[in-house]
Amino acid sequence: MRLTIKSLAVALLATAWACAAAAQQPVHTKVIGFMTDFDVKDDAVGICKAVMEGVAPGVHVIDITHESEPFNIAMGARFLAGSAPYFPPDAVFVVVIDPGVGSTRKAIIAKSKAGQYFVLPDNGLLTLVQDRDGIAEAHEITNPEWMIGSGISSTFHGRDIFSPAGAHVARGDDFREAGPAIDVSKLVRLDIKNAFIDVNGLHGQVIATDGPFGNLVLNVPAESFAKLGYKIGDQVSFTLNHMSYTLPFVKTFSDVPVGQDLFYIDSRGLWVWLPIRATSPRCTRPGPERS
């Protein structure tokens, strides 16, 4: 009898230890990539991250940028598509570039066919991700339990809707619980002009500048440029703002003398970049890309 009681006590103690150890194990959360146009001069970014931590304690939040140009949805779409491949395949992206906040635009959670989640306004931010990866499913965020409080602000949905909803997904909650399904073919899209080739050559547009360095980012995919047959070291002739230029096609900035303009493919191998001093009074020499 004593042996039986002792064995039972040992078993119970072992079970208790196992339960305590399990309780101390951190709950796995998905990584959150956080991007806004809030800047960092005030408390908005910190508040949003505090909300995420409150919903999903210990969640790992990576700041993509909070200095996207205010209200520039196209820039946000470019940054989002550019950074997503470097995140885990189940990462959650909380993106708040939202000039339509408080309007009838939808707050949504979309899952790409690559397995990543996107918590953002339905305003075109997903366009480039959708074109590259495809969107498998999307839901509007209407469930109050996925928001904070009942007095939701009409101007700070980053705090009240997107941050808590993103944290719910990050901690493993089923994103379908956020609200009703949306037809992915009806998601808002940006009217992006694609580069094209005809008998006169390749036609593209400058779509951005790279930070303080003066690099011009073109909407020309590297594979499209390759069809023209240029090789490293060749001279590339083109027209920009009705002015003609001929620049060397090189691998990197140091391939040309200081002060000389150049033509190159960005570090991701995705886009043609044009660091051209003549169009950027801020730049005396093409500089490293901040992409």
Helices and strands as residue ranges (DSSP letters): H 2-24, E 32-36, H 44-55, E 61-65, H 73-83, G 84-86, E 92-96, E 107-112, E 117-121, H 127-133, E 135-140, G 144-146, H 157-157, I 158-162, H 163-170, G 175-178, E 181-182, G 184-186, E 196-198, E 201-203, E 206-210, E 215-221, H 222-226, E 235-240, E 243-248, G 253-255, E 264-265, E 271-275, G 277-279
